Amino acid sequence: MAGPEPPGVDPTAFRRAIARWATGVAVVTARDGGVDGGLTVNALLSVSLNPPMLLVSLTHDADTTAMIERSHRFAVSLLAASQQPWSDRFAQTIPSAEKFLGVPVHRGRDGIALLDGTLGAFECELERTIPVADHHVLVGRVVRIEPGVDAAPLLFYRSRYGEASAADTIRLPPGKP
């Protein structure tokens, strides 16, 4: 016999709590029918080393999510601290073509846009899509790795950007705790 439903978690409280988890920032890109798509993520996880696999979590209604599900391919570009403007751009809800304006890219093995000057990039084949609430969890098998530049990473913590100012030091901008 099941007990009463536990009280729900307030989404605002959840957002504040999970914001205490520092993450890197990346841009996930896809190409479908000659059209590029991309969006900023910080929900990125290494799933397996053998075979190498990544997991990304994307909103179910993002145009890039649909592109990946149709093409079965995506790429992940890891952003350096100097690339914060790209993170901001790809986080916007604007037409895909506008996201790529003025952003230097090159093409990967399957023609997917890879952002230039990043810390590295992964090209993936979609292994599995798992719908979860308002997101889709996408598991991709890494088919190509592109080493990048040696630079400080772009970090995200408490809903703000930060950067590693040295190998063992992270700076956060002034603001609310």
SULPE-V139809 format. One record per helix or strand of 3 or more residues. SS is the DSSP state (~ for helix, > for strand). FROM is the first residue (numbers start at 1). LEN is the number of residues. Records with the same first field share a line. If there is no record, write none. Layout:
# SULPE-V139809
SS = FROM-LEN + FROM-LEN
This chain:
# SULPE-V139809
~ = 11-8 + 63-9 + 81-11 + 96-5
> = 26-7 + 35-7 + 44-6 + 52-8 + 73-6 + 105-3 + 113-3 + 120-13 + 135-13 + 153-5 + 160-7 + 169-4
